Amino acid sequence: MKRNAIVLVMIVALLMTTAMAFAGGAQEAASGPVTVNIALANNPISQAMAKLVQEEYKAEGVTVNVSVLPENDLRQRLTTEASTGGTTYDIFYIGPYEAQTWAKNGWLENLEPYFDKLSADKASWYDRNDLIQGMVDSLSLDGEAFGLPFYGESSFIMYNKELFAAKGLTMPMEPTWDEIYELAKKIHDPSKGIVGMTMRGAPGWGMSGAPFVTMVNAFGGRFYDMDWNATVDTPQQRAAWQMYKKILREAGQADILAYTYNECIALMASGKCGIYYDATSIAPPLEADDSKVQGKLGYVMAPHQVLNKNTAWLWNWSMGINPKSSAAKKQAAFDFMLWATSKDYIKMTVDMDPSGASTPPASRSSTYELEVYAKAPYAEMTLKTLEGMDFTNPTKDPVPYVGLQYIAIPEFADAGTKMTEYLADYVVDKISLDEAIAKTQEVFEQVAIDGNYK
C-alpha cells in the first residue's frame, strides 16, 4: 500500500508540474506580441486616426493594424464578421444601430469589467464623465457600455454665404424643406457650374438612407404604427419621397447616385455648391486651411416640415470589442480604445491639425473648451443640434421603435438598404413613385412578420 501511495503521489506531482508548465507557457504566450486589427470608415477623421496610430501609438508588444474602407463595404464586412463569429477584426468600428442590436445578440464585449479593473489614476486620466452622455447612452444596454464614442454627429444645413449673397438670398435659421427646395432652385445655375444643393444619392441605409429617413420624420411620416403595421404607403411618406427627388433632380448634382458623403464634401469644398444637408462632423474639413470655402459657410438647423423639432439625426462612430478575440487581444483592444477616445488624443489631433478638421467632435464636452472649437463657426450650431436630439421619440406620431435616421432593429440594415435602392430607381425614373412605395411597403411589412413584431 505504501508503494502504491508513493506512486500515486509521484503521478499527482508530475501532473501538477505539467499543468504548471502549461499554464506558464500560456501566460508567456499571452504576454507576447499581440496584433490588434481594426477597420475604419473612409472619412477625414478616420483617416487622421489611421495616421496618428502609425506615428504615435506606443504599447509594448502591441501592433495595431488599421485599414480604411468605404462605409458600405465596412458595414457589410463587420456585420458578416460579427454574425458569424469571425476574428478578422478585434475592434468593431460601429454606431448606435449596431451597438444596440449587436449587444443583444452577444456580438459585442461588455466593457464594464475592463473599466472596473482600471487603476484610480488611469480612470481619472480617462475621465469617463467627460464623454457626452447622449453618445454614451446610445452605445449602452441596460446601463452597461458596449462601445466607446470616437466622434459624434447630428445633422444640419451648410450653405455658401457668397453664393447666397450673389443672389440676394437669406437662409432661415430654422428652415422648412419647402424653403430649402426653393432656395436650392434659385442658386442652381448649371451654365456656371453651380449646383443648388447636394445630398447623398448613393444607395445604402447609412448612405442616402441617413438624410432621407430624417426627411420622412420631418414630413410627419413613420415606418410602423404602434401595432407594427408598415406605414410607408401614406401621404406623409409620399411627400418626403417627392421632395427628395425634386431637390436632386431640379437642383442637385448631375451624377446623383454616385454621390456618397465624400463626393458631396468635395463638391461643397469646391465653392460650386449652394446648400449641403449632412452630418455636423463634415463641417471641420470644410473649414480647413486647404478648403476653398473656409470662412464662407453658414450653418443652420436641420430642416423641419410637419414635425418642427428633432428632425436631425444622432450618430456616432464608436469602437467595440469583438467577443471572439483572444483575451490578450481584448485587453490590448480596450487599452487602444481608451487612447483613441481620450482627451490626450483630442489634443494630439489639434497639435497635428490646428484647424480642428482632424479632431473628433461631439464625443467629449471638454473638446468644446478648446480654442479651435470655441471659435469654430459651426460649433454653436453643432451643440444646439445635439442638445435637441431624442432618438427615443423620432416621429410626430408614436412608433414602437427608436432611432432618428434608422430603426434600431436588426432587420433594418437590409430593409433600409432595399428602400434606398427603390428610392434611387425612383429618382432616376426607372420606376414610378407608386411602384417604389409599394415595394418598400411590402419590404417593411414582411420584416414585421418575419421578425415576429406583430
N, C-alpha and C positions, 0 to 999 in steps of 0.2 A: 504494500500500500504506500509505504514511504517513497519507493522508487516511482510509482505512478504519480504521486503528488509532486515529486521533483520535476518529472517530465512535464506535468500539466503547468507548473509554474514557469518552466522554460518556454513552453509554447505560448503562454499568455504574454510573457516578456517579449518574445520575438514578435508577436502580433502587435504589441504596443509600440515597439521600436519601429516596425514597418509603417504603422499608422502615423507615428510622429514624423517619420521621414517623408511620408507622402504629404502630410499637412505642411511641413516645412517647405517642400518643393512647390506646393500650390501657392503658399504665401509668397515665395520668391517669384513665382511666375506672375502673380497678381501685382507685385510691386515693380515688375519690369516695364519695358517700354510699352506705351499704350497709344493707339491711334484712334482718334475720335473723328467721325465723318459727319458733315452737315452740308445740306444743300440749301441755298437761299434763292428767293425770288429776285429776278433781274430788275433792279431799280437802283437809283443813285445811292440811297442809304445803305442798302445791302452791299453794293459794290465797295463802298467806303469801308465796311466792316471786313470784307474779304482782304482788302489791302492792309488794314491795321492788324489783322490776325497774323498775316505773314511777317509784318515788320515788328510788332510789339508784344504779341502774346508769348509769355515765357512761363512754362510749367515743367518742372523737372520730370523727364521721362515721358512727356506727353507731346504728341504731334496732333494738330488739328488740321484736317483736310477740308477745305471749303470749295464747293462748286456753286456756280451761279447759273440758274436755269430760267427759261421763260416761265411765267407764272402758271399757265395752263399745264405745261409739262411737269412742273414741280408738284402741283396738286395731284395729278394723276399718279406720278411715281410714289409719292408719300402715302396716298390712300391705299395703293396696292401693297406697299411695304407694311403699313400698319395692320391692314386687314388680314394679311397672310402670315404675319409673324416674322417678317423678314428682318435682317440685321445689316443691310447695306448702310443705313444711316443710324447713327447713335443719338442724334438730336433731330427732332422733327421741327421744322420751321412752319408754324401753323398760325391760325387765327382763332377767334372765338367760336366760329362754327365747328371747327374740328375739335377744339378743346372741350366743348360741351358734349358733343356726341362721342368722341373717342374715349373720353374719360369713363363714360357709362359703359362702353364696350370693353374696357380694360386694355385699351391700346396706348395708354399714357401712364408713366410712372407718377405716383403720388410724391410731391416734393416736400411735404411736411416732415417726414423722417430725416431728410437731409438738412432742413433748416434746424430741426431740433438738435442736431449734432454740432452745429456751429458754435465756436467759442464766443464768449461775450464780446471780445474785441472785434471778431470777424462780423458778428451780427450788427454791431454798432457801425462798423465801416460800411456795410451794405445798406443800412437804414431802410428797411423794408417799408416803413410807414411813409416814406417819401414817394413811393410808387403811387400813381394816380388811382384812386380807389375804383373808379368805374372800369378801368382797364384790368385791374386785379380781379374784380368780381366776374368779368366776362370770361376769365380763364379758370374759374374755380367751380368745384362741385361739392355741395354740402359744406361750404366754407373752407374747403381744403384746396390748395393750389396744385394745378396740374400743368401750369405753364408760367413763364415769366415774360412780361411785355418788353419787347425790344424797342419798338416805337408804335405810337398810336396815331389815329387819324379819325377825323369826321369828314364831312364834305362841304364844300362851299363853291360859290361862283367867283372866278377870277376873270377880270376884264382889263383890256388895254385902254388906259385912260387917254392916250394920244389919239387912238382911232376914234374914240367916243367924242373927244373934243373937236376933231376934224369934221365930224358930222353934226356937232351941236347937240349931242345926246347926253342924257343923265341916267345913271344906273341907280335904281332904288336900293335902299339898304336892305329891304326885305321884299324882293321881287316875287311876283307870281310867275308861273310858267307861261302864261299868256304874254306878260310883259317881256320876258326873256325872248320868246319867239319873235315878237315884233321888233325888238332891238337887234336881234341877230340878222333879220332880213334887211334892216336898214344899213347895217355895217357891211353885209355881204357884197363884194364887188369883184367878181371873177376877172374882169378885164384888167384889174390892177393886181391880181393875185391875192386878194384879201378874202379870207374865209370868215363868214359871220360868226359861226360858233362850231366848236369841236367837242365831241364826246366819244367815248369808247364805242366802237362799232363791231369789233371782233367778237364772235360768239364765245360763250363761256359764262358759267354762273357767277364767277368772280371777275369777269371782264365786262362785257356790256350789261350783264345782269346787275352789277352793283348800282350804276346810276339809274337803270331802268326800274328796278324794284322800288327805289325811293320815289320815282315819278308815280308809280302805281299808288303808293301810300299817299302822296300829295294830292292826287285826284280823288281820294276817298275810297280807293279800291282795296281789296284784300284777296287772299288766295283761298281762304276757307272761312265758313261761318263757324259758330260755336259747336255745331254738330259734325264738323269735318266734311261738310259738303263743299265741293270745289266751287269757287265763285269767280272764275276767270271770265265767263261769258256774262258780263254785266256792263251797263253803260259807263260806270266809273273806270273799269279796266280798259274798255274800248277807247275812252278819251285819252288815257295815258299812251296806249299804243299809237294812236293817231298823232299825238304831239311829238313823240319821239321820232316818228318818220318825217313829219313836216319840218322839224328843225334840221335834221341831217340831209334831207333831200333838197330843201329850199335854201338852206344857209350853211350847210356843213361841208366837210372835206370831200374831195372828188372820189377818192377810193375808200368809201365808208367802212366796208367790212374788214379792211386790212389794218385798221387803227386799234392798237392796244393803247395803254396809257403812255408808253414810250414814244409812239408816233405823235400822240396828242401833245405831249410835253415839247417835243421838237418843233412842232408847228407853232405852239404858243410862244416858245422862246425865240422864234424867228422874227417876231413882231408883225406877222402877217395874219393874225387871228384876233378877232374882237372879244370873244367870250369862250370860256372853258369851264365846264362843270366837272369837278373831280375831287380827289382826296386833298385834305388840308396839308398832308405831308408832301405834296407836289410843289407847294409854294417855295420852299427854301431853294431848290435848284434853279427856279425861275428868277430868284433874286441874287443868284451867284454872280461873281465878278465877270464870268465869261458869257453871261446871258445878255442878249440884245435888248431885253425888256426890263433889265434891272432898274427899279425905281419908277417904272412906268405902269405898274399894275395896281388895280384896286381890288378889294376883297369884300364881298357881301354874303349874307346868309344864303343857305340853300333855298331854292325856290319853293314856294308853297302854292296851293290852289284851293281845293275844298278843305283839306286839313291845313291849318295855318301855323302849326308848330311841330317840332320833332320830325321834320321831313328830310333830314340829312341822314348819313349813316354813321355807324360806330364800328370801328375795326382796329385791330392791332396785329402786327406781325410779332409773333412770340416764339419762344423756344420751349419745347417739352422733351422729356427723355423717353427713348424707346425702351419699354419694359423688357424686351427680349435681349437687350445688350448685356454683356457680362457685368459683374459687379464693379470691376475695376474701371470699365468704360463708363458706367453710370456715374460713378463718383467724379471721374475726370470731366464728364459732360456737365455735371452740376457746377463744378468749380469754374468751368469755362463760361457757363451761362451767367454766373454771378459777375464775372469780369465784364462780360459783354453788355450787361444791363445795369452796371454800376455808375455812380457819379463820376468816378475816375475815368471811365470810358467816355462819358459825355464830354468831360474836359479835354480828353485826348483828341476827340473829333474836332473840337473848336480850335485847338492848337494846330491841328493839321490843316483845317479849312476855316479860317476866321469868319467866312461869310455865313456859316451855320448850315450850309447846304448839305453837309455830310453828318450833321448832328441829329440823332433820333429825337423826334418831337413827341410830345403828349404821352410820355411814359413816366416821367418824374416831375413833380411840382417844382423842384429846385432848378430844373432846366430853364424855367421862365424867369429866374432871378439873374441868369447870366446876361451880361450886357448885350451880346449879339442877339439874344432873343427878346430882351426887354424893348429894344429899339426896332425890331423887325416889323415891317409894315403889315405882316399877316398874323402876328402874334395875338393881338387883341381879338380879332375875329375868330381865330382858331379856338381860343379859350371860351369865347362866347358860345360858339357852336357846340363844343364839348360839354359845357355846363347844362345845355338844354336837352341832352340826349337821354332817352329812356327806351332801351331796346326791349323792355318787358311790355311796353304798350305802343306798338309800332303803327297802328292804324286808327282811322276815325271810328269805326265800329269794332266791337270786341272780336278777338280772334283767340283760338286755342293754342297759339304758338308765340314764340318770341323771336326777335331778330329784325333789324331795320332794313337791311339790304339783302337779307336771306331769311330762310325759315330754318330754325335750329332743330331739324330732324335729319337723320342720316340720308334719307331718300332725296333731299333737296339738291344735292350735288348733281345727280343725274337729271332730275326733273327740271331744275333751273337751267341746266345746260341745253336740254331739249327745247325749253321755252325760248332761249336766246337764238337757237338755230331757226325756229319758226319766225321769230322776230326779224332775223336777218333776211330770211326769204321774203317776208312781207315788205321790208324796207326797200328791197331791190326789185319788187314787183314779180317775184317768182310765184307767189301765192297771194290770194286776197286776204283782207282782214278777217272775213268770215271764216276762211279756212284756217288761218293762223290761230284765231281764238278757239275754234272748235277742237283743233288738235291739242292745244295747250290745256284746255278744259279737260279733255279726255286723259291727258297725262296726269294731271293733279288729282283727278277723281280716282284713277287707278292706284295712285300712291296711297290715298286714304284707305282704299280697300285692302291692298296687299300689305300695308303696314298695320292693319287692324286698328286704325284710328277711329273707325266708325263701324 
